[in-house]
Amino acid sequence: MAKDKLKRWAENKTFPHVFEPNLMPIIRENATFMKGLWREEFYKNNNPLVVELGCGKGEYAVGQAERNLDKNYLGVDVKGHRFHKGAKESLEMGLTNVAFLRARIEFIDAFFADNELDEIWLTFSDPMPNDHDGNRRITSGFYMKRYERMLKSEGIVHIKHDNPALYERALREIPLMGAEIVLHDDNIYESGFLETIDEKLKDVLEIRTFYEQMWLKEGRKIKYIQARMPKK
Ligand SMILES: C[S@@+](CC[C@H](N)C(=O)[O-])C[C@H]1O[C@@H](n2cnc3c(N)ncnc32)[C@H](O)[C@@H]1O
């Protein structure tokens, strides 16, 4: 496995759409990286920018990029050997609207300017799964406030998760920060929810990530929340 990881790390360095900045200046000196520059410097267009935080192997970043060539996608994860799969696949598919960034979600402010993003996807991602009071979880009010800053007026946050406590807490906290819960369901594959939403969203929600497939085998119920940030 270690050898395989080394191979993937080395290959990532050769990919034109993988960004692996040195995190030390960001952590120690408040440096920034590509902040406000993603469209201009990488995608070379003015299309909407959609970010997947904790993207793992990049199923959502690549799956959506393939479906929506008129949007830009960026998968973010601290583990480069994981998103190597999505990076390699998207390159082989010839997609030019998807990229990957190795970074820690805790330092997300260093990478995105105010109003730079259109949507954020959180797919089973969580930098603090053992944070039992929940304040540092990726769906907490603390993070939502940061997402609000980097999202455009009325930008969208999508949360797909298996954890009931995280789901309930997000439903309570999101309205408190002035955002609107547009859609939510606590068992999307069995409740009939997918039949009530538009076809494009249904198609995307049917993408089952690596982790999701494990949770489904264990019989866990998959939850989804779509939140619209306040008007600016
Ligand atoms: C449970 S996995 C989900 C991955 C993928 N979204 C999926 O559904 O298969 C959580 C992911 O979050 C990433 N992650 C955990 N803590 C992180 C952090 N602090 N910053 C960035 N990524 C993090 C992990 O490396 C992992 O790939």
The ligand as a Gaussian input file, in Angstrom:
#p B3LYP/6-31G(d) Opt

LIG

0 1
 C      -15.555000       9.697000       5.030000
 S      -14.490000      10.305000       3.783000
 C      -15.615000      10.783000       2.475000
 C      -14.922000      10.877000       1.151000
 C      -15.847000      11.039000      -0.069000
 N      -16.549000      12.310000      -0.044000
 C      -16.814000       9.907000      -0.125000
 O      -18.011000      10.116000       0.145000
 O      -16.380000       8.779000      -0.441000
 C      -13.956000      11.847000       4.428000
 C      -12.896000      12.525000       3.574000
 O      -12.599000      13.768000       4.175000
 C      -11.193000      13.958000       4.132000
 N      -10.829000      14.833000       5.252000
 C      -10.909000      14.529000       6.574000
 N      -10.486000      15.571000       7.301000
 C      -10.138000      16.547000       6.419000
 C       -9.616000      17.864000       6.566000
 N       -9.368000      18.351000       7.755000
 N       -9.394000      18.580000       5.446000
 C       -9.624000      18.054000       4.202000
 N      -10.117000      16.811000       4.023000
 C      -10.367000      16.075000       5.110000
 C      -10.601000      12.566000       4.254000
 O       -9.280000      12.505000       3.721000
 C      -11.600000      11.753000       3.466000
 O      -11.226000      11.600000       2.115000

